[in-house]
Amino acid sequence: MKERFEVPDEKVLKVAKALSSDTRLAIIALLINKSMDVSRIAEALKQTEANISAQVKLLEQAGLIKSHYEPGEHGVRKVCEPAVKNVIFDTTSLKLETHTRK
């Protein structure tokens, strides 16, 4: 796990969006103490595996968690763990792009 993730300007919105969900924050909180597979995360959060898989994908795309596959009882299982310990947004370098509607 990386100690720091300094979010580059081009990923700020993606990372902010990933952190804007109670479910995704709960997933990160669960993974702080131990790696877990998607089915265990779903069980702990009382949600469907399909929903947790979708949330995990967004967290992976944002660079906040990483996963790998391991053999399971019924095929393979996706095991997740945090990719970073601290997320840093450098707001002094942000550039706002405005988009006008035509």
Summary of the structure (lengths in Angstrom):
residues: 102
radius of gyration: 15.5
end to end distance: 44.5
largest distance: 54.5
contacts: 252
relative contact order: 0.25
helix: 45%
strand: 29%
